[in-house]
Amino acid sequence: MSLEKTPIDICIGTCQRPEMLKELLQSLENQVSIENFIIRIIIVDNDTDKSAYPIVEAHQRLSSFQIDYDMEPEKGISFVRNRAIRKVSANYFAFIDDDETVAENWLATMYKAMIEHQADVVFGPVVSLLPDNAPTWARTNPCFKTKRFGTGTLLKTGATNNVMIRTRALDEPRDEFDPTFALTGGSDTEFFYRLYCSGKKLIACDEAIVYEKIPQNRLTEKWILLRSFRKGQGYSRIFVRKYSVARKLFWGFSKSIQIFWCLASMLFVRAWSIDAYFLLKYKIYSKFGQLTGIFGKHFLYKEYDLNKNKRLSRKKGVPRKS
């Protein structure tokens, strides 16, 4: 007697990265131990020119999976993720980024962890692949070094760059990503923290690895520090906003003291180690981002506002997210 197959949807948001998307789709075709799955790939393009469509169309003719393509005209990563969620019909669904590739056992390992630990959400690690000429300060920076947890470790939040979700864990109407994070990033952290607060079980699966190629234009001090600043702002918007007024005041005071001591030690650290000096700057930008994040939308850095970043790039040399 044959076992009933389990439907799983794989959601991919993409924007003007067709060649990277092609590599991801090819890696998905190499999955092993998926005989008992019915796999559908959902691709949501955030480009009104539909730059991803030729790649998707070519892959549809060769793929062993059903591939659905859709276009989200509203700019912002939250809108892309929400359109993908609305199209999900399987018992389980995953999210991965269009600039990644997956290990051969990725999907089977995620599903196994989901079932064995009776979890609602499973997060896997993202391994950064840096260019050979990447400086040591970049190789050791937290921006490119994902913290890893043993399989089954309980978590409070995570990201959509490597995750599987039990569809019934979402409320009806389905939980969606907050559109106020659409251009800043961080909507995934907020989304999963909301699921955690509602009593859902979130765990890690250390064996379900995806790989992210880091492009050359991210290996700049400015890009990394701006990413740190943006993440700091996201932390405040997601976690600190829930604090009482008294706790916010104490938190802001302690954060200011931390920044002061970091700044005071910069000359000493620079003389000791350039790598440690850059890591200290990374932490300062993160803490400063946390402080500014509580002051409202006018102070937010919109990393995913491609039009704004193009203007900044022409004026100040800020690299655009690739």
N, C-alpha and C positions, 0 to 999 in steps of 0.2 A: 504494500500500500504506500503510495507516494505521500510525502508530507506536503501540507499546504504551504505555499510560498509566501514570504513576508514582503509586502510592498514598502519600498523606501524611496523617498524623493531626495535628490541632491540639489540644493539651491546655490546658484552662482550669480552674484552681481558683477557687472563688468562696465567699464567706461574707458573707451579709447585705448585698449590694450589687446588687440586681436591676436598678436603672435603669442603673448603669454597665455591667453585663453586657449589657444590651440595646443600648447604644451600640456596644460592642465587636462584638457579633454583626452589627449592621448594617454596620459598617465592613468586616468580613470578606466580606460579600456583594458589596462593590465591588472585589474583587481583579481585576486585569487579567493577561493572559498566563498563564492557568491552564488552558488547553484540554487540555493533556497531563497534567493531574493528576486523580487521584481523591481528593477531599478528604472527610475525616470529622472532625467536631468532637466532642471528648470533654470533657464538662463534669462536674466533680466538685464537689458542693456539700458544704461543711463545716458545714451547718446542719441539725440534726435536724428542724426545722420545714419544711425544703425550700422556703425562701423564693425560691429561684431557679427552681423548677419551672414556675410559671405563665409566666414569661418564655420559658423554653426551649420549653414546649409550644406557645405561640403562634408562636414562630419556626420550629418544626419544620414547621408547615403551609405556610410560605411559602418556606423556604430551598431553595436549589438543592443544598445539601450534606446528607449524612447527619449527624444530630446525635444522639449518645448521651448520656444523662443518668444520673448515678449519685450516691449520697450516701455520704459518709464520716462515720460517727458519732464516730470518735475525734478529739478536738480537737487541731489542730496541723497546720502547713503541710507538714511532712514526710509525714504520713499521706495527705494529699490528693494530693501529687505521686506518691507510691508507688502509690496506687490507680489513678491515671491511667496510669502506666507499665505496670502489669499489663494494662491494657486495650488497649495499643498493638498493632496488628497490621500496620501499614504499614512500608515500607522506611525511611521517614524520619518523624520526628515533631517537632513544635515545641511550645514552651511560651510562653504570654503571660499577663499578669495581667488580672484582671477589671476593673481601673480604667483600662485603656488602650484606644486605638484604633490601627489600623494604616494605614500609607500604602498607596495602591492597588497599588503594585508590590512590596509587602513579601514575600509568599511566593515569587514568581518570582525575586526578587533573592537571597533567602536560598538557594534551591535552586541557582541559577546559581553562586554563590560556593562552595557545597559541592562541586559537580562540578568546576569549573575548578581549584580548589585541592586537590582530593582530600582534603578535610578530614573529620574525624569529628564535629566540633562547630563551629557557626557562631553568633557573637553579633552582634546588631545594636544600634545606639544607642537610648537612650530619651530623648526630648526632653520636658522638663518644661514644661507650660503653666501659668504662674502667674497668679493673678487680677491684674487691672489695678492694684489697690491694694497689691500686694505690696511691702514695703519693699526698699530696695536691698541691705541685708545678706542678705536671703533670696535675691535674684536672683543674687548672686555666691557663695552658699554651695555647697560641694561636695555637700551633701545633695541639691540640686536641679540639679546641673550634672554630667551624666555625662561622663566622660573618653572622647574619641573616638579611634579608631585607623583608619589607612588599611586598605582592604580587602586581606586576605591577611596582615595582621600576625599573627604567632604570639602566642598568649596562654597563660597558665597556669591561668586560672580565669575565671569569669563568673557571670551570674545567669540565673534562669529567666524574667525579665520580657521577654526577647526572644532566643530561641535556637532553632536547629534542630539535631537530633541524628540521626546515622546509626544506625539501630536495631541493626545488627550490631556497632557499636562497644561495645555493652554485653555484658558477660560473661553466661554462662548458669550458674545462674539470674541473671536480670538484676540489674545494679547498682541499688541503691535509695538513697534519701536517708536520712541518719542520723536516727533518731527522737529522739536526744538534743538535736537542734536544733529540734524540732517547735514549741516555744513561744517560743524565743529568736530564731528567724530565723538565717540563715547556712547552712542545710543545702544550698542550691544552690552556694554558694562551695566548701564542703567536697566536695560531689559531683563538681564539675567539676575541682577540683584533684586528686582521686583518679584521675579519668580521665587527666589530664595525666601524673601520676606513673606510670601504667600504660603510657605510651607513645602515647596517643591524640593526634591533631593537632587543636588548638583554634585557630580563627582569628577575626578580626573581619571584618564586612561593613558598611562605613560607610553604604551606600545603603539598607539594609533598616531603615527608621525606624519606630518606634512612638511614640505620643504619650501622655503621662500628664498628666491634669488634676490639679493640686495643689489640694486643698480648703482652704478658709479656716482650718480648725482645725489645719492643719499649720504655719501661718505664725506659730508661737509659739516663743519662745526655749526653753521647756521641752521641747517636742516634738522640736525639732531637736537639742538637746544630748543628750537621752536616746537618740535614734537614733545619734548619734555615739558615745556610750558603748557602746551595744549592738554596733555594728560593731567597735569596738575590742576588745571581749570576744571577738567571733567571730574576729578576726585571731589572737589568742593561742591559742584553742582549735584552730584549723585549722593554723597554721604554726609557732607557737612551741613547741607541745607536742612537735614532732619534734626540737627542739634537744637537744644533750647538756646535762648538768647544768651544766658549766662555761660553756657558751654561754648558757644561761638566766640564770645569775647575772650575767654581763657585760651581757646584754641588759636585765635588770631594773635594774641600776645605771645604765646609760646612759639608760634611759627615765625614771628618777627624776630625773636631772640635767636632762633636757629639760623635765620638768614644772616643776622649780624655776625655771629660767630664764624659762619662759613666765609663771609667776606673778609673778616679779620685774619683768617688763617690762609688766605689765598697765596700771598707772597711766599710764605714758608713752604706751602705744599708745592708751588711751582718750582722752587729751588730743589726740592726733594725728588719729584717725579712728574713729568709732563702728563703721563697717563692718569695719575691720581688727581692732578690739577684739573684736567678736563672732566673727570668724573665729579669733582666737587662743583664745577660750573653747571654740570647737568643737574645736580641736586638743587642748586640755587634756583635755577630756572623752574624746576618742578615746584619748589616751595613758593616762589613768587607767583607762579600760575595758580597755586591753591589759594593764595590770598586774593588775587584779582578775580578769581572765579565766583566769589560770593557777592560781587558788586553789580551783577546784572549783565544783560546781553550786550551792552555797548562796549564792554571790555573784552569780549570773547574773540579768540583767534580762530578764524574759520578756515581750517586746513583744507577742507574739501570744496571751497569756493574757487573753482578753477579759473574763472574770469578775473576775480580779484587777485589771485596769485600770479596770473600772467602779467597783470599791471605792475605788481610789486617786483616781479622778476626783471622787467624792463628798467625799473627805477633803481632797485637796490641789489639786484643779483640774487634774490631768493629763489632757490630751485623749486620747481613745481613737482608735486607728487606724480611719480610715473607709474 
